[in-house]
């Protein structure tokens, strides 16, 4: 007892050549080794195990085991690596009291435990072999990364996992449904963070957000609900013969104020197709429109949406069919129209119809000709000339 202490170990005195086979055993060293010095060869104590790993024998370069009781002093630690010379002070004492650790690494700034491999697994953590329920790797953090994984695999190495470059891999083979996680991240800020120029995250299988399933992605279907209540929003990419479906109790549109459909519009001579233009049904082309060019035109169909900075609230159409086109035409709602007040001033509440000026609306003054040719009601005034008038589209 007390045979080996700091005075007995000179700098560089203990190396691989000094530790003969079975020369250092628990019976030889009964007290801790306490020695502080410098060594140019990379370490004060070097231990090498050349065992062949026969059955029942586990070759270890260094094994640390502790079987005592932590009591009120702190945790049980098999191997502690402290750098630079921190000692068993505050960092270690901050560990949960009574917890058992195989390896603890503590540094003030830097890497506590480094795992480097050229071919294989840098760090392997298994939480299943000695407990009914354990955590393979746990990385809680207050200010930075709890667990960080980095890879620079270039596709030419011989060893990888199913051809993937993986910075951090979490695998769980448990059978429980509610508490079975491949990767579990807990943080005061972000539990799991992913960043990439292509995909920040990729999942194979269903994805759930919230312990009560507030949001769940099941294949091509996204379901959202309030707590454990009924589904409130459903986005289904497979419904409607693959055209998709959105189901919700209410739909609030804040980006526009009219209901439009897409149409192809044939321009007329001397007219242009721009937002606010009045358009009519083209009798020569099924499903298409033309710029209106006659007063009280009963073929009037609507107004090209988007004038005056008021955008369409909802645009409908079926791609690749006759019910499609390049221009959104407002069929109902509020939209600005190009109006002509050269002959009759327009006041809010006036009925509007087509004008002889191509693409323009005017105030209805001949009510016998107006039925079937009314575009809607004016909501703003235009005293004279031409300009934009806000109209509530109500075709009649």
N, C-alpha and C positions, 0 to 999 in steps of 0.2 A: 504494500500500500504506500502511495506517495513516492514511488520509485522514479517516475518520469514527470518532470516539471519543466518550466521554461529554462532553468539553469542547466538542465541535462541535455538540451537539444541545441547544438551549435548551428549557425547558419549553413544550410546546404548539407547538413550531416545525415539527413534521412532521405533517401531516394529509393528507387526500385532495387538497386543492388544491395542496399542495406536491409531490406525486408525480405529475408530468406523465407522459403516455404514454411508456413505455419509458425513463423518466429514471433508474430505478434497476435496474441489471442486475448480474450477477456481476462484470462488469468494472469497475463503479463502486465496489463495496464488497468489499474483499479481506480485511477484518478484522472481528471481531465488534463488534456495537453494545453498548456498556455504558453504561447511563444509569439513574440512579435519581432520581425526582422525583415530584411529584404533578400531577394534571390533573383539573380539574373537569368536563371534557367526557366522561369515561368511559374514556380511554385515552391513552397517550403516542404510540402509533403507530397510525394508521388506514389500512387498505388496502382499496380497493374495485375490483372487476373488473367492467367493464360489457360484456364480450365477449358476442357473440350465440351462442356455442357452435356454430360451424360445424364440419363434419366434420374430425376431426383436432385440434380445439381444445377443451380442457377448461377452462372458466372456473373459476378458483380465486381466492378472496379471499386465501388464504395457503397456500403450498406449502412444506413443509420436506423436504429430501432430504439424505441423508448417504451417502457411498460409501467412507469411510475404514475402517480396521481398529480394532476395539475393543482389541485387544491384551490386556494384563492389567488395564486400567483399568476395564473394565465392559462396558456394552452400547452399541449404536448406536441413537441416538434422533433421528428426523427433527424433531419438534417437542416441546418440553418446556414444560408449563405448571406453574409452581410458585407456590403461594400459602399463607400470606402471606410472601413473600420467603425461602423455605426454602433456596434455593440448591441446587446439585447435591451435596447431602450424603448423609447416611445413607439416606434413603428411596429415592433413585435408585440408590445403590450396592448396595442390597439386591437389585436385579434380577439374574437369572441372568447370569453373565459370558458375553459373546459373543452374547447374544440381540439381535435386531433389532426395533425398535419404530418404528411410524410416528408415533404420538402417545403421550406419557406425561403424565399429570396427577398431581401430588403436592400434598396438603394435610395439615396436621396434624390439623384437625378440619373436616369439611365434605364437599363433593362434589369429587372430583378432576376428573372430566370430566362436563359437563352437556350433554345433548342434548334440545332442545326443538323441537317442531313443532306447528303448528296443523292440518296436513293432510298426512300422509305418515308417514315413518319417522324417529323421533328419532335412532336410532343404528343404522347398518348395518355389520355386520362380515362379511367374506367371506374364508374361508380356503382357497379353491379356485383362485383365478386365478393365483397365482404359486408354487404348490408342489404336489407330487404328493399330499401329505396335510397338511392344516392344520386349525386350529380357528377357527371364525368368531368365537366369543366365549368367553373362558375367565375364570372368576371364582373362583380359589382363595381361601380365607379361613381364618383361625385362630380368630377370636373372634366374627364377625358374619356378614353376608351377602356371599357372593362376587358374585352377580349379583342385583339387585333390580329388579323391574318393577312399575309402578303405573299403573292406568288409572282415569279417572273418566268414561268414556264414558256418556252418558245416553240413547243410542238416537236422538238427534235430529241428530247430526252427519252430514255427507255422506260422510265417509271412515271406513271400518272394514274388517275382514277377514272376509268372508262373514257379516256381521251379528253377529260375536262381539266382546265387550269383552275385550281381551287385554293383560295387564300385561307378560308376557314370552313371546315367540314363538320357537321353535326349529324350523328346517326343514332337513332333510338330504335331498339327492337322490342320494347315493352309491349304488353298486351292491353294495358289500361287505356280507356278512351278519354277520360277527362284530364288526366295529368300525365301526359306522355309527350315529351318535347325533344326534337332533335337539336334545336338551338333555342335557348331561353335567355333573353337579355333583359336586365333590370337596370335602370339608371334614373337619376334625378332629372335628366334631360331627355335623351333619346335612348331607348333600350337597344334597338337594332338599327343601324344606319347603313344604307347601301348607295354607292355612287359609281356611275360608269358612263362613258360616252354613248353607249348603246342602250342597255337595259339596266336599271338600278336593281331590279329583282326579277327573278323568273321562278315560277312555281309550277310543279306538276301535280295536279290534284286540286281539291277544293281549298279555298282560302276564306278564313273567317276573321272578322274584326270585331272585338268585343266578346266578353265571356258569355253573354247572353245571345250571341249571334245577331247583333244589331246590323251588321253588314256581312253578307256571305256571297262569295263568288263560286258558283257551281258550274264548271264548264263554261258554256256561252251565256249563262244566266246570272245576273246580279240582282240580289234581293236585299232590300233595306227595310228595317222595321224599328219601332220604338220599344226598346227593352224586350220583354217576352210577349209582346202583343202580336196582333196580326200583321202580315206583310203590308207595308204601306206604299212601297215603290218597287216595281219589278221591271227590269230591262232584260228582254229575252231575244237573243239574236236568231233563234231558230223558229220563232213563231211567224205566222203569216207566210208560209212557204219560203222561209228563209229571208224575208224582207225585214224582220225585226218587229218588236212590239215594246211599247212603253205603257205601263199601267200604273196609275196613281190616283189618289182620291181627289186631288186638286192640281191644277197646272197653272203656274204663275209666270207669265212672260214679261220680262222687264227690258228687253232689247229692241222692241218694236211695237207698232200699234195697229197693224192691219193683217188680215188673212189674205194671202196671195196664192196664186197658182202660176207655175212656169208655162209660158207660151212662146212659140216662135211668132215673130211679127214681121210682116212684109212691109217694107217702107214704101211710101208713095212719093211721087215726083214732087220735089220741093219741100219735103218734110223730113224731120229727123226723129229718131227714136231715142228719147231721153226720159229720165224720171219726171213724172207729172204729165206725160202725154196721154191723151184720151185715145182708146183703141176700140175697134169694132170687129165683129165676126167677119172673116173672109169667106164669102160664098164660093170662091173658086178653089179653096184649099181647106179640106176637112181638118178641123182641130186647130187651125191657125188664125191669126188676127191680122188686121191692117190698121194703119193710122186713120182715125176717123176724118172724113173730109166733107161732110154735109150736115146741115142743121137738122135737129130733131131726128137723128138717125136711130131707128128702132133696133138696129143691129148692135148698138153699143154694148161693150162687154166689161169695161172697167178702166182703170188708170194704172199706168206703169208706176210701180212703187219706188220710193226712195228719194223723192224730191224734198227740198227744204230740210234735209238732215233727219227726216223721220223714216226709219227703216222698217222693213216688213217684220211683223211679230212672229208669223209662222208662214212658211212657204211649202206648198204641196206640189207633188208631181210624181210621175212614175217613169224612171229612167228607161230609155230604150223603147218607149212606146209613143203613141200619138199624144198621150197626156204628159208631154214634157216640152221643154223649150229653154231659151236663153234668158227671157225677161220675166221677172216677177210682176204679175198684174194683180192689183188689189181688187178683190171682189166684195169686201166688206171691211168696215173699220174706218179709222181716220187716216187720211193721206192728203198731201198737197197736190193740186191739179193746176196745170197751165190754163189760165182763164183769160177771156176776152171781154172787157167792159167798154169797148169802143162805142157801142150803141146804147147799152143799158148798164147802169151801175149795179154792182152786186153787193147785197147786204146779208148779214148773218140770218139764216132761216130761209133764204131764197132757194127754190128748186133750180138745179143746174141740169143742162142738157148739152148735146154736142153743138159745136159751132161750125159755120162754113169755113172758118180758118182751120186748116188741117192740124189735128192733135189738140185743139183747144176746146174748153167748155164755155158756156155762156148762161145767162139767166133765162129761165123760162118766162116768156111773155105770151105765147100762143098755147093756151092750155088744151085746146082741141087737138093739137099735134103732139103734145107732150107724153100721153100715156104710152109706155113701152120704150120711151127714149130718155127717161130721167136717170141721171147718174147718181144724184144724192142731194144733200142739203149743205149749203154754204155755212161755214162756221166763222169765217172772217170776211172782211169787206174789201172791195176793190172798186174805187170810184170811177176810174177811167183807164183807158189803155189796156195793156196786157201785163200780167203778173201772176204770182202764185196765190191761190186761195185754198185755205184748209177746208176740206169737205168730208162730211160723214157719208161714206159710200153706202147707198141703199138703192140698188138697181130696181126699177119698177117701170 
